[in-house]
Amino acid sequence: MDNNNIDMASLMTMLSKMDKSKLENGLNQVSKVLNSKEADKIIEQIKKNTNK
């Protein structure tokens, strides 16, 4: 399996166990980050970290 692909079943299980308000707050933070001018730099850094 490709390292960039997260196992969707385990991801969905993890998300289903999270508190709804915490999940919404997390998603809002992610949305803000991705809409920022730094998004490309952050995404590149995440890719570098996950490929180790």
N, C-alpha and C positions, 0 to 999 in steps of 0.2 A: 504494500500500500504506500502511496506517495506521502512523504512527510508533511506536505502542506495541507493534506486532507485530514481534518479532525474526524474521528469516528462519530458520525451523527447520532447514533443510538446512545452512546455514552454522554455526548453533549446534551441531548434532550433530557436524559435522565438527570444529569447534573442540574440543568435549568429547572426541571420540575420540582426539585427538592429545595430550591432557593425561595426565600421569602419574597413575595410579590413586590413589596415596596422597595426592597433592596435591589431586586432585579431591575425594576423601572429606573431607579437612581443610577445603577450601573450602565444601563442602556443610554440614559440621557448623557452621562459623562462620555461614553464612547461616541455618541452622536456629535457632541461638542468638539471632541478631539478630531474626528474625521472631517468636520466642517471647517476646521481651522486651517490657516496657511501652512502649518507645520505637519499636516497630515501625511504628505509624501515622505518626509523625513522619518516620522514615527513608524510608518508602514515598512520602510526600508530597514529600520533598526529591528523591528519585530521579525522580519524575514531573516535577517542575519542571525538573530538569537535562536530562532527555531531550526536553523539549518546546521547547528553545531552537533 
